[in-house]
Amino acid sequence: MTKQEGNNRRFEDKDELLKKGKRGALQMIFGRTTLVVVLMALQVLLVAAVFEPLSRYGPLLYGGITLLSALIVLHLVNQSSDPTVRLTWAVLVLAVPMLGVILYGFVKLDLGHRMIHHRLEELTRETIRFVPRQKRLMDYLWTEDPDLHSLAWYTTRQGAFPVYDNSEAVYYSLGDEMFPAMLREMEKAKKFIFLEFFIIKKGYMWSTVLELLERKVQEGVEVRLLYDGTCALFHLPYRYPKELRALGIQCKMFAPIRPIVSTSHNNRDHRKILVVDGEVAFTGGINLADEYINREVRFGHWKDTGVMIRGDAVRSFTLMFLQMWNVDQRREDYRRYLDIPIPRVDSRTGYILPYGDSPLDEENVGEQIYMDILNRAERYVHIMTPYLIIDDKMANALTFAAKRGVEVSLILPHIPDKKYAFALAKTHYPQLLSAGVQIWEYTPGFVHAKSFVSDDRKAVVGTINLDYRSLTLHFECAAYLCGVPAVADVERDFQETLRKCQRISHNDVKALPFKTKAAGALLKLFAPLM
């Protein structure tokens, strides 16, 4: 048997684990996904059935709903939340009072959110003693880099995410490049491997990782895997965590989709984190599925990015993983993973600030950091994002930066993965173009990268898209790089990618099909709820 045949055989053997319980076309129709959808629909119909007998009291009911609608709108007007979100709710409540009132009350009174939020606050209190205070570094930044000092002050207060020096970053311009590096680092693991991913899907990439993880478990390495519960709808069997636990891999689904109507289903774990021995961490847009390394073609060439962090800054990624892992009330000795010596790195240049964002604390850390870059930029801000579904604050930050002479350039996909998101993005083009923002589309395919780079000094690489879901509804993470050599690599990649893009003009926007414009205009009204 040749080496290639052996690799293929191992791939097929590992694939059997995924095939077990994997749904085909008929299984999808009669399987758990359909059951969940049907049961949720039945709950909605049950609510409607409860209200139907009340129709005889039509005038009284109509008066009550009208009063509640007016009170909700008054409440919205006096809130301090995003005005775009408030406008969307107000339109829904006034246009369809019965549905709007019920939906608004359901979202605002949801107990699941409150329980998770309280648990995350508790976890922060339990783990904050392992977060270094960085007094020496912060005192130095106070005089030498006030901008970074103020940002680190903000992230430390909001989420216990400090800035680090003894750290270095390696940037990857494609998932094809980062995947081998991930495998190399996991092969070196001696103590533990933590993985947290939004998507895991059957294929070469996951089979290769699974084979490695199973081998490391046999070597005595602790392996934990956390993935988002939506995978059970489309990619993996619902009982897959149990199957992995039988192999010695600790595994959990975050927020499994259950046949209960709940707003908690709207808050997904969109993070991508790999931590090895607390010394090396990876993050970026890359999930564990073959399209992310271009072994499967879905929307043309898949352009994605990521970053490897080494040194003290890894501690924050370890902390983020452990907090999400223990959100289901588990207790453990955090010292084993957080109170450990981290070797000095060779690089002494620059700073790294890893951070996370939660949809439950009413503080949009990811959006604030993006706007901080835009507001402080002097020469340029270059952005890659798969989606452009933004609120007024972000639109104003982008346009104001361009109006004051900063070169603001965005690279977006030319081949979309979601047509509704594509149509919504186009609605922002006229305003941005008129202000001088440059918009480019990646003609070879789909851009899934989430990166900002500015003035040859600052960059962000992570999981945070420029859309409502990432900025307000999902759990996210990223690495803020300042003054490290990898910033130049992010900018170099942007310029190389730009050569494969076409620039969008006002004439291109005018030439869009009427149905695209109409769909975008209609969807924009409800974008914050999507």
Sequence and secondary structure as in RCSB ss.txt:
>XXXX:A:sequence
MTKQEGNNRRFEDKDELLKKGKRGALQMIFGRTTLVVVLMALQVLLVAAVFEPLSRYGPLLYGGITLLSALIVLH
LVNQSSDPTVRLTWAVLVLAVPMLGVILYGFVKLDLGHRMIHHRLEELTRETIRFVPRQKRLMDYLWTEDPDLHS
LAWYTTRQGAFPVYDNSEAVYYSLGDEMFPAMLREMEKAKKFIFLEFFIIKKGYMWSTVLELLERKVQEGVEVRL
LYDGTCALFHLPYRYPKELRALGIQCKMFAPIRPIVSTSHNNRDHRKILVVDGEVAFTGGINLADEYINREVRFG
HWKDTGVMIRGDAVRSFTLMFLQMWNVDQRREDYRRYLDIPIPRVDSRTGYILPYGDSPLDEENVGEQIYMDILN
RAERYVHIMTPYLIIDDKMANALTFAAKRGVEVSLILPHIPDKKYAFALAKTHYPQLLSAGVQIWEYTPGFVHAK
SFVSDDRKAVVGTINLDYRSLTLHFECAAYLCGVPAVADVERDFQETLRKCQRISHNDVKALPFKTKAAGALLKL
FAPLM
>XXXX:A:secstr
  HHHHHHHHHHHHHHHHHTT   HHHHHHSHHHHHHHHHHHHHHHHHHHHGGGGGGHHHHHHHHHHHHHHHHHH
HHT  S HHHHHHHHHHHHHSHHHHHHHHHHHHT HHHHHHHHHHHHHHHHHGGGS   HHHHHHHHHH HHHHH
HHHHHHHHHS   BSSEEEEEESSHHHHHHHHHHHHHT SSEEEEEES B SSHHHHHHHHHHHHHHHTT EEEE
EEETTHHHHTS TTHHHHHHTTT EEEEES   SS  GGGG  B   EEEETTTEEEEES  BSGGGGTSS SSS
EEE  EEEEEETTHHHHHHHHHHHHGGGS    THHHHSS     S  S EEEEEEE TTSS  HHHHHHHHHHH
H SSEEEEE S B   HHHHHHHHHHHHTT EEEEEEESS S HHHHHHHHHHHHHHHHHT EEEEETTEEE   
EEEETTTEEEEES  BSHIIIIISBEEEEEEES THHHHHHHHHHHHHTTEEE  HHHHHTS HHHHHHHHHHHH
TGGG 
